[in-house]
Amino acid sequence: MKTLLVPVARHALLDSVLETAVLTARRFDASIEGFGLRPALAEYVPVDMVGGMTWVRDEETDLVEARDCGGLFTAFMERCGIPREAAGTSTAGPRYRWLPDAAPGDGFLAQHARLFNATVVGRPGGGENAPRMTTLEAALFESGRPLVIAPPATPAGIGETVVIAWNGSTETARAMAFAGPFLRKAARIEVLAVETAMVPGPSAEQMAAALNREGLSAQGRTLPAGRRTPGEIFLAEAEAIGCDLLVKGAYTQSRLRQMIFGGPTSHILAHATMPVLMAH
């Protein structure tokens, strides 16, 4: 986990996103690259259903805002004592750099994120000042890399106590592979499964045994659902043991099904209070 990408935009979770990136960088002596995230103009063309008129945002205003984000990013890194990465040098320890004048649109984020070990984003929300779900989904489905999703409240740590929300799926197995650097440094690993949330595949106990054969120390448990949903159980158990990183494969069920019926991924994206490493 040596390279982290942080799309920077003005939203309520920006401090939590930046702190999550710094905590991760310190844990792995990683380089953090930030850039100003701004929607492409095509994303700002709503139609007035009455008059048939459309409008677009001022591109120059968006450019100025993206550059202002560079100032916020740089100031935060300096307050945290993270040095700027010098070109052509191999600096030890965490460091940062800023990508100026990045192309607009979530499509650029998805493509650029392929160069990094992980992208750090904020947990999406429904308010105007919340991170956008479209940004998260672009990186999740198009980058081929994992996301580290920052919670609403700035975390105090990341990766000491790791909970794996296991369901036997390919998606979660892939998320675990991406989480390998965290797992190797964790003090505690819990592999949790919920009886009603499993797909055909190994049990939580089998997965914990496989991690133990790799030299890690993991415990596996399969829990009854009762009246709670699997997403509620994963979060409640994670909070109860002081989890500071939840690992989850994203959308084992289709996004459409989860939009209609709900699902563990949707619940965790809406309610997680700890950092989440997620991959599809």
TIMARFI-560303 format. One record per atom (N, C-alpha, C): residue in three letters; x, y, z. Coordinates in steps of 0.05 Angstrom, whole numbers, plus 5000, padded with zeros to 4 digits. Layout:
N
alaXYZ;...
***
This chain:
280
met501749765000;met500050005000;met501850255000;lys503350284979;lys505350494978;lys504450744963;thr502250734948;thr501350964933;thr498351004937;leu497551244944;leu494751304950;leu493951544933;leu491451524922;leu490351744907;leu488051864923;val487952134924;val485752274939;val484552474921;pro482152424910;pro480652634896;pro479552834917;val480253094913;val479553294933;val477353474922;ala475153494938;ala472953664931;ala471953784957;arg470554014956;arg469454134980;arg466853984988;his467053835009;his464753695021;his465253665050;ala463153575064;ala463253575094;ala465253365105;leu466053175089;leu467852965098;leu470753005090;leu471453235080;leu474153275069;leu476253225090;asp475953335114;asp477953295135;asp478252995141;ser476052845143;ser476152565148;ser477552415126;val477052485101;val478352365078;val481352405080;leu482152655085;leu485052715086;leu486452585109;glu485052575132;glu486252445156;glu486452145151;thr484452025138;thr484651745132;thr486951685113;ala487351855094;ala489651825076;ala492351845091;val492452045109;val494952085125;val495451845143;leu493451745156;leu493751515174;leu494751265158;thr493651235134;thr494451005117;thr497351045107;ala497951295099;ala500651345089;ala502751305111;arg502151385136;arg503951345158;arg504351045164;arg502250895160;arg502450605166;arg504250455146;phe504250555122;phe505750415100;phe507950585088;asp508650815099;asp510650995087;asp509851055058;ala507451125054;ala506351155027;ala506451435016;ser506251454990;ser506051714977;ser503051774971;ile502252024977;ile499452104973;ile499452304950;glu497852244929;glu497452444908;glu494552554909;gly494352814910;gly491752934910;gly491253084884;phe488753104877;phe487953274853;phe485153384858;gly484653604845;gly482053734848;gly479953594831;leu477953484844;leu475853334830;leu473653534822;arg473053554797;arg470953724787;arg469353574766;pro466653594767;pro465053454747;pro465553554719;ala465353374700;ala465453464672;ala462953634666;leu463053804646;leu460753974640;leu458353814633;ala458753584621;ala456453414613;ala454853324638;glu456153324661;glu454853244686;glu453153474697;tyr453253704685;tyr451853944695;tyr449954054674;val448453874661;val446553974641;val443753864647;pro442553944669;pro439753864675;pro437854014656;val435653884650;val433654004632;val431354124648;asp430554374642;asp428254494654;asp425754374641;met424254204656;met422054064644;met419754244635;val419754494645;val417654684637;val418354834612;gly420754964612;gly421455124590;gly423254994570;gly424254754576;gly426054614558;gly428854734557;met429554904576;met432155034577;met434054864592;thr436654894585;thr438754754600;thr440754964610;trp442354884630;trp444355064640;trp446854904646;val449155044646;val451654924653;val453055104673;arg454854974689;arg456455134708;arg458655274692;asp459655484704;asp461855634693;asp464455474696;glu465655394674;glu468055224676;glu470355364690;glu470555624687;glu472755764700;glu472355764730;thr469855774739;thr469255754768;thr470155484779;asp469555274763;asp470355004772;asp473354984773;leu474755104754;leu477755094754;leu478855234779;val477755464786;val478655614809;val478155444834;glu475755324836;glu475155164859;glu477054924862;ala477654794839;ala479554574840;ala482254664849;arg483154894841;arg485754994850;arg485655074880;asp483355174889;asp483055224917;asp483354964934;cys482254754922;cys482554494936;cys485454414939;gly487154494920;gly489954444923;gly491154584947;gly490254824952;gly491154964976;gly490254835001;leu487754735002;leu486754595026;leu488354335030;phe488854195009;phe490253935010;phe493153985021;thr494554185009;thr497254235017;thr497454325046;ala495554505054;ala495654605081;ala495154385101;phe493354195095;phe492753975113;phe495253795116;met496553735093;met498953565095;met501153695111;glu501453955108;glu503554095123;glu502954105153;arg500354145159;arg499554135188;arg500153865200;cys499953655184;cys500453385194;cys503453315193;gly505053495183;gly507953435182;gly508753255160;ile507053235139;ile507653055116;ile509253225096;pro511653155088;pro513253315069;pro512253275041;arg512853485025;arg512253464996;arg514253284983;glu513353124964;glu515052934950;glu516653094929;ala519253064930;ala520953204910;ala521353024886;ala521153154862;ala521452994837;ala524252874835;gly524252624827;gly526852494822;gly528252394847;thr526952414870;thr528252314895;thr526552094907;ser527851914922;ser526451694935;ser526351754965;thr524451914973;thr524251985002;thr522951765018;ala524151705040;ala523051505058;ala520751635075;gly518851475083;gly516751575099;gly514451685083;pro512251765096;pro509951875081;pro510552135068;arg509352195045;arg509852445031;arg507452495013;tyr507352745002;tyr505052814985;tyr505952964961;arg504152964941;arg504453134918;arg501753214907;trp501653424892;trp499153524881;trp499253514850;leu497153414838;leu496853404809;leu495253644800;pro496553844788;pro495054084780;pro493554044754;asp491354184751;asp489754194726;asp489053914716;ala488053744734;ala487153484726;ala484653514708;ala484353314691;ala481953324673;ala479453304689;pro477253424680;pro474753404695;pro473453134692;gly471653074710;gly469952834707;gly470852594724;asp468852444732;asp469452204747;asp470851994730;gly470552014703;gly471951834685;gly474951864688;phe475952104691;phe478852144695;phe479652004721;leu478152044742;leu478851914768;leu479051614764;ala477051494751;ala477051204748;ala479551104733;gln480351254713;gln482651174697;gln485251224712;his485551464724;his487951534738;his488451354762;ala486251264775;ala486551104799;ala487850834793;arg487950754768;arg489250494761;arg492250504767;leu493350744771;leu496250764776;leu496950734806;phe494850714823;phe495350724852;phe494350474866;asn495450424889;asn494650184905;asn491850214916;ala490950454921;ala488250504932;ala487550794928;thr484950844927;thr483851114926;thr482251164951;val482651394963;val481351464988;val479051664982;val476651594989;val474251754984;val472651775009;gly470751955009;gly468951985032;gly466451815028;arg465251735051;arg462751585050;arg460551755038;pro459251665017;pro457151825004;pro454851875023;gly453352095017;gly451052165032;gly448952295014;gly446652345026;gly444452465010;gly444452765010;gly445952895027;gly445853185029;gly447453315007;glu446953575004;glu448353724983;glu451353744989;asn452153735013;asn454953775021;asn456353505026;ala455253285016;ala456353025020;ala457952934996;pro459852754999;pro461252634976;pro459152504957;arg459752494931;arg457852394912;arg458152094908;met455951944906;met456051664901;met457151604874;thr456751774854;thr457751724827;thr460751714827;thr462051884844;thr464951874846;thr465951604857;leu464651514879;leu465451264891;leu465051034871;glu462751034857;glu462250814839;glu464050814815;ala464751044805;ala466651054782;ala469250924789;ala470350994813;ala472850874821;ala472550584828;leu470350514840;leu469850234849;leu469750044825;phe468250124804;phe467649944782;phe469649964759;glu471050194757;glu472650234733;glu475650244738;ser476550274762;ser479350304767;ser480850034769;gly479449824776;gly480749564781;gly482349564807;arg481949764824;arg483449794849;arg481449834872;pro482349794897;pro480549824919;pro480150114927;leu478050154943;leu477550414955;leu477950394985;val478950604997;val478850635026;val476950865031;ile474650795044;ile472450985047;ile472551105075;ala472851365076;ala473051505102;ala470251535114;pro470051505141;pro467451535154;pro466851835158;pro464351895167;pro463752175172;pro465452315193;ala466052165215;ala467752275236;ala470652195230;thr472452385235;thr475252335229;thr476252105246;pro477351895234;pro478251665250;pro480851725265;ala481151575287;ala483551605304;ala485751415295;gly485051205281;gly487051015271;gly485850845249;ile487550675237;ile486550505216;ile488250255215;gly486850025214;gly488249775209;gly489249615232;glu488849705257;glu489749545280;glu487849305284;thr485249355284;thr483249145287;thr481649135262;val481948925247;val480748895220;val478448695222;val476148765212;val473948585209;val473448535179;ile473248285172;ile472548215144;ile469648125143;ala468048275128;ala465248205125;ala465047985103;trp465247735112;trp465547515094;trp462847405085;asn462547345060;asn460147215050;asn460746985030;gly463246905028;gly463946685011;gly464346764982;ser464147014975;ser464047104947;ser466747164935;thr466747174908;thr469147254893;thr469847544900;glu467847724902;glu468348004908;glu469748044935;thr468847894955;thr470147924981;thr472947794981;ala473247574967;ala475947464965;ala477847664952;arg476947804932;arg478648004918;arg479248234937;ala477148324952;ala477648544971;ala479748454992;met479648205001;met481548115020;met484448115008;ala484648034983;ala487248044970;ala488348324970;phe486648524963;phe487548804963;phe488248894991;ala486848785011;ala487348865039;ala489748735051;gly491248565036;gly493448425047;gly495448585063;pro496248825053;pro498148985069;pro496949055097;phe494449125099;phe493149175125;phe493148925142;leu492348695130;leu492148455145;leu494848375157;arg496948415142;arg499648335152;arg500548505176;lys499448745178;lys500248925200;lys498248935223;ala495948805219;ala493748825239;ala494448675265;ala493548785287;ala493848645313;ala491648445317;arg489348485304;arg487148305307;arg485548285281;ile484848045273;ile483247995249;ile480847825256;glu478547925250;glu476047765254;glu474747725227;val474147475220;val472747405196;val469847345204;leu467947515197;leu465247485205;leu463447415181;ala461647235186;ala459647165166;ala456847165179;val454847205163;val452047185172;val450646965156;glu449246795170;glu448146555157;glu446546625132;thr444946825133;thr443146885111;thr444447045089;ala446947125093;ala448347295073;ala450447135056;met450646875060;met452746725047;met451846645018;val453846645001;val453546524974;val455246264974;pro454946094954;pro456645844954;pro459545914955;gly460945814976;gly463745864979;gly464645785007;pro467245835013;pro468245755040;pro466845905062;ser466845785086;ser465745905109;ser467646105121;ala466746265140;ala468446455154;ala470646305169;glu469946085181;glu471845925196;glu474045815178;gln473245725154;gln475245625134;gln477045855125;met475946095121;met477546315112;met479546405134;ala478646405159;ala480446465180;ala482746265182;ala482146005178;ala484145805179;ala486145845156;ala485145935132;ala486945985110;ala488846225116;leu487846425129;leu489546655137;leu491646565158;asn490846395176;asn492746295196;asn494946135183;arg494345985161;arg496445835147;arg498446025134;glu497546275129;glu499346475117;glu501046615138;gly500746535163;gly502346655184;gly500946885198;leu498346935192;leu496847135206;leu495347015229;ser494147185245;ser492547085268;ser489747185265;ala487947005257;ala485147075250;ala483246895265;gln480946995271;gln478746845283;gln476346855264;gly474946635260;gly472546625243;gly470046565258;arg467846705252;arg465346655265;arg463046685245;thr461046505247;thr458646535231;thr456346585250;leu454946805245;leu452846905264;leu450046865252;pro448146805270;pro445346785260;pro444347075255;ala442447085236;ala441447355229;ala439447455249;gly437647295258;gly435547395275;gly433747595260;arg433047805274;arg431348015261;arg432948235248;arg435548225250;arg437248445238;arg438148365210;thr438648565194;thr439748505167;thr442748445170;pro443848305150;pro446748255150;pro448348505153;gly447648715139;gly449148965141;gly449149075169;glu446849065183;glu446649155211;glu448448985229;ile448548725224;ile450148545241;ile453148605237;phe453948625212;phe456748685207;phe457648935221;leu456149145219;leu456949395231;leu456749385262;ala454749255273;ala454449235302;ala456749075313;glu457448855301;glu459648695311;glu462348835308;ala462648975286;ala465149125281;ala465549345302;glu463349485308;glu463549695328;glu464049585356;ala462849355362;ala463049235388;ala465949155395;ile467449065374;ile470248985380;ile472249205374;gly471349445368;gly473149665364;gly474549655337;cys473149555317;cys474349535290;cys475049815280;asp477449845268;asp478250095255;asp478850055225;leu478049825214;leu477949775185;leu476149545179;leu474049595164;leu472249385155;leu472849325126;val473249065119;val473848985092;val471348855081;lys470548945057;lys467948855046;lys468148835015;gly467348615004;gly466948594975;gly464448744968;ala464548904947;ala462249074940;ala460348944920;tyr457848964927;tyr455648894908;tyr455848604898;thr455848414916;thr455548134908;thr452848104894;gln450748234905;gln448248264891;gln448548504871;ser446848514851;ser447048744832;ser446349004846;arg447349224835;arg446649484846;arg443649534845;leu442349454823;leu439549504820;leu437949354842;arg438749104847;arg437348954868;arg437749084895;gln440249184900;gln440749304926;gln439249574928;met438849714906;met437349964907;met434449904914;ile433349684904;ile430549624909;ile430149484936;phe431749284942;phe431349124966;phe433349184988;gly435349334983;gly437449375003;gly439449145002;gly441649165017;gly443648955018;gly445949045036;pro447748865043;pro449948945061;pro451649165050;thr452249165024;thr453949385014;thr452549655017;ser450049665009;ser448549915011;ser448350015040;his447849825058;his447649895087;his450250005098;ile452449865091;ile455049955101;ile455850225089;leu455250265064;leu455850525051;leu454150755064;ala451950685074;ala450150895086;ala450750935116;his451950735130;his451950755159;his454650705172;ala456750625158;ala459250555170;ala460450785186;thr461450735210;thr462750935226;thr465750895228;met466750705214;met469650645213;met470550645184;pro473150675178;pro474150655151;pro473350375139;val472750375114;val472050125100;val473750095075;leu474949865072;leu476349795047;leu474449625031;met473949725007;met471849594990;met472949554962;ala472349324950;ala473049274922;ala470849104909;his470849114883;his468848964868;his470248754850;
***
